[in-house]
């Protein structure tokens, strides 16, 4: 697999640090971007630069695509298929619709080409460190072909399932991300109304999440059904619920006294126990009346 020739299309904010970590790939690297200044550092470092996606497909057996949106991905894949040889694997790192991934995979299959949706998590900082997570949707054979190159820029490469599964996993992961961001804005409003320095609060949040693992720390179960009596996780997650409901109720009380509306906290108080699979606790039941 180390002899596979790799191509990379789109060396922007995310693509550039990913492609930089492929410069030492034994099979060689071909890059393509619409901006000449973006590819120049890669040429200087020993990569080959070409002017079109079709030229990338002439030279590469595994091709990473990191462009902006579904429309651009469709255009790139259509061009690749003009010259891609059977057995080529096209990996789309852009976050696109899962149905788009399935449609493009079907079009590729008509040419003997495999497409995997392989969205990434970890940002440009993770890419520079080689510490991205990549969620791959595609066949087991395609996954094995891309895993080696991907491990140059990622320290976690998972096979999420068939085509589309990578994208669905990324959307679920980012649901956590952006709901948490929204909760942060709510917490900042509460802290500001309480006369606190919200930048110091941010330092505390980052510090404690680095230690505890943040929201991912409770993603322990292999299904979301209610947890049965006698299950190992039942007392643990009941304890999480009880702590959470207590702290949410206290935050809501503070918000009420300061005149700060906390709709996410209200929803969390009502939903936490059921979401954990352990049922709503006493304080959560009281929250249903809020």
C-alpha positions in Angstrom: 0.0 0.0 0.0 2.9 2.4 0.6 3.6 2.4 -3.1 0.1 3.8 -3.9 0.3 7.1 -5.7 -1.7 9.7 -3.9 -3.4 12.8 -5.2 -4.8 15.8 -3.3 -7.3 18.3 -4.7 -7.9 21.5 -2.7 -5.0 22.7 -0.5 -6.8 25.5 1.4 -7.1 26.0 5.1 -7.8 22.3 5.9 -6.3 20.7 2.8 -2.9 22.2 3.0 -1.8 20.9 6.4 -3.3 17.5 5.5 -1.4 17.4 2.2 1.8 18.6 3.8 1.9 15.5 5.9 1.6 13.4 2.7 4.8 14.9 1.3 6.8 12.0 2.7 4.4 9.4 1.4 6.6 6.8 -0.4 4.3 6.5 -3.5 4.6 10.3 -4.2 2.1 13.1 -4.0 0.3 15.1 -6.8 -1.5 18.3 -5.8 -4.1 20.5 -7.5 -5.6 23.8 -6.6 -7.1 26.7 -8.6 -4.5 29.0 -6.9 -0.9 28.7 -8.1 0.4 30.3 -4.9 -1.3 27.5 -2.9 0.5 24.7 -4.7 3.9 26.4 -4.9 5.2 25.3 -1.5 4.3 21.7 -2.3 6.3 21.8 -5.6 9.2 23.3 -3.7 8.9 20.4 -1.2 9.0 17.7 -4.0 5.3 17.2 -4.9 4.0 17.3 -8.5 1.5 20.0 -9.3 -1.1 19.7 -12.1 -3.7 22.1 -13.4 -6.8 19.9 -13.3 -8.6 17.1 -11.4 -8.4 15.0 -14.6 -4.6 15.2 -14.5 -4.6 14.1 -10.9 -6.6 11.0 -11.8 -4.0 10.2 -14.5 -1.3 10.1 -11.9 -2.9 8.9 -8.7 -4.6 5.8 -7.3 -5.9 7.3 -4.1 -7.3 10.9 -4.5 -8.3 13.1 -1.5 -10.8 15.9 -2.2 -11.0 18.8 0.2 -13.2 21.5 -1.4 -16.0 23.6 -0.1 -19.4 22.0 -0.7 -21.6 19.5 -2.5 -21.5 21.4 -5.8 -17.8 21.6 -5.9 -17.4 18.0 -5.0 -19.8 17.0 -7.8 -17.8 19.0 -10.3 -14.4 17.5 -9.1 -15.7 13.9 -9.2 -17.2 14.4 -12.7 -13.8 15.6 -14.0 -11.9 12.8 -12.2 -14.0 10.2 -13.9 -12.8 11.3 -17.3 -9.4 9.8 -16.7 -9.5 7.7 -13.4 -8.5 4.1 -13.9 -10.5 1.2 -12.5 -9.5 0.6 -8.9 -8.9 4.2 -8.1 -10.3 5.3 -4.8 -11.7 8.9 -4.5 -11.9 10.1 -0.9 -14.2 13.1 -0.2 -13.1 14.8 3.0 -15.5 17.7 2.6 -18.7 17.5 4.7 -21.4 16.9 2.2 -24.8 15.4 2.2 -24.9 11.6 2.8 -27.2 11.2 -0.2 -24.7 13.1 -2.3 -22.0 10.7 -1.3 -24.2 7.7 -2.2 -25.1 9.2 -5.6 -21.5 10.0 -6.4 -20.4 6.5 -5.3 -22.9 5.0 -7.8 -21.6 7.2 -10.6 -18.0 6.2 -9.8 -18.9 2.5 -9.7 -20.0 2.7 -13.3 -16.3 3.5 -14.1 -14.8 0.9 -11.8 -13.8 3.6 -9.3 -14.7 3.5 -5.6 -15.7 6.6 -3.7 -15.5 6.9 0.1 -16.9 9.7 2.1 -14.2 10.5 4.7 -15.0 13.6 6.6 -12.6 14.8 9.2 -12.7 16.2 12.7 -10.0 18.1 14.5 -9.5 21.2 12.4 -6.4 22.7 10.9 -4.5 22.4 14.2 -5.2 18.6 14.3 -4.1 18.3 10.7 -0.8 20.0 11.3 -0.2 17.7 14.3 -1.3 14.6 12.4 -4.0 14.2 15.0 -7.2 14.3 12.9 -10.1 11.8 13.2 -11.3 10.5 9.9 -14.7 8.7 9.6 -14.7 6.6 6.4 -17.9 5.4 4.6 -17.2 2.8 1.9 -16.3 -0.8 1.3 -13.9 -2.7 3.5 -11.5 -3.0 0.5 -11.5 0.8 -0.2 -11.0 1.4 3.5 -7.9 -0.7 3.6 -6.5 1.2 0.6 -7.0 4.6 2.1 -6.0 3.9 5.7 -2.3 4.1 5.1 -2.3 7.6 3.5 -4.9 8.8 6.0 -2.7 7.8 8.9 -0.2 10.4 7.7 -2.5 13.2 8.9 -4.8 11.3 11.3 -4.2 9.3 14.5 -7.8 7.9 14.4 -9.1 6.4 11.2 -12.4 4.5 11.7 -14.6 2.5 9.2 -18.0 3.9 9.9 -19.8 1.6 7.5 -20.9 1.8 3.9 -20.9 4.9 1.7 -22.7 7.7 3.5 -21.9 6.4 7.0 -18.8 8.6 7.3 -20.9 11.7 6.6 -23.7 10.6 9.0 -21.1 10.1 11.7 -19.6 13.5 11.1 -23.1 15.1 11.3 -23.8 13.4 14.6 -20.4 14.4 15.9 -20.9 18.0 14.9 -24.3 18.0 16.5 -22.5 17.7 19.8 -20.1 20.4 18.7 -22.5 23.1 17.8 -25.2 22.4 20.4 -22.3 22.7 22.9 -21.3 26.0 21.3 -24.8 27.3 21.7 -24.8 26.1 25.4 -21.5 28.1 25.8 -23.2 31.3 24.7 -26.0 30.6 27.3 -23.4 30.0 30.0 -21.5 33.2 29.1 -24.7 35.2 29.4 -25.3 33.8 32.9 -21.7 34.3 33.9 -21.7 37.9 32.6 -24.9 38.7 34.4 -23.3 37.3 37.6 -20.4 39.7 37.2 -17.8 37.0 36.2 -15.0 37.3 33.7 -16.2 35.1 30.8 -12.7 34.6 29.4 -11.6 33.1 32.7 -14.6 30.9 32.6 -13.5 29.8 29.2 -10.1 28.8 30.6 -11.8 26.7 33.2 -14.0 25.0 30.6 -11.1 24.2 28.4 -9.0 22.9 31.3 -11.6 20.6 32.8 -12.8 19.3 29.4 -9.2 18.4 28.6 -9.1 16.4 31.8 -12.5 14.8 31.7 -13.0 14.4 28.0 -16.0 16.7 27.8 -19.3 15.4 26.5 -17.7 12.4 24.9 -16.9 11.1 28.3 -20.5 9.8 28.7 -20.7 8.2 25.3 -20.3 4.7 26.8 -23.3 2.7 25.6 -23.7 0.7 22.4 -27.4 1.6 22.1 -29.7 4.3 23.3 -32.5 2.2 24.9 -33.3 2.5 28.6 -30.7 0.8 30.7 -32.0 -2.4 32.5 -31.7 -3.1 36.2 -28.5 -4.9 36.9 -26.6 -3.3 34.1 -23.1 -2.1 35.0 -23.7 1.4 33.7 -27.0 2.0 35.5 -25.6 3.3 38.8 -22.9 5.2 37.1 -25.2 7.1 34.7 -27.8 7.6 37.5 -25.1 9.4 39.4 -24.3 11.5 36.3 -28.0 12.3 36.0 -28.4 13.3 39.7 -25.3 15.6 39.6 -26.4 17.1 36.3 -30.0 17.8 37.4 -28.7 19.3 40.7 -26.3 21.7 38.9 -28.8 22.6 36.2 -31.5 23.4 38.8 -29.0 25.6 40.6 -28.0 27.4 37.4 -31.7 27.9 36.5 -32.3 29.4 40.0 -29.4 31.8 39.5 -30.6 32.7 36.1 -34.1 33.4 37.4 -32.7 35.7 40.1 -30.5 37.6 37.5 -33.2 37.7 34.9 -31.3 35.6 32.4 -33.3 33.2 30.1 -31.7 29.7 29.9 -33.8 27.7 27.5 -31.1 25.1 26.8 -30.6 24.5 30.5 -34.4 24.1 31.0 -34.5 21.5 28.2 -31.4 19.7 29.6 -33.0 19.5 33.0 -36.1 17.8 31.5 -34.2 15.6 29.1 -30.9 14.5 30.7 -32.1 11.4 32.6 -34.1 10.0 29.7 -31.3 10.7 27.3 -28.9 8.8 29.5 -31.3 5.9 29.6 -31.8 6.0 33.3 -35.1 7.9 33.5 -35.8 11.4 34.8 -34.8 12.1 38.4 -36.7 14.1 41.0 -35.3 17.4 40.0 -35.8 16.7 36.3 -39.5 15.9 36.9 -39.8 19.3 38.7 -38.2 20.9 35.6 -41.1 19.7 33.5 -43.2 22.4 35.1 -40.8 25.2 34.0 
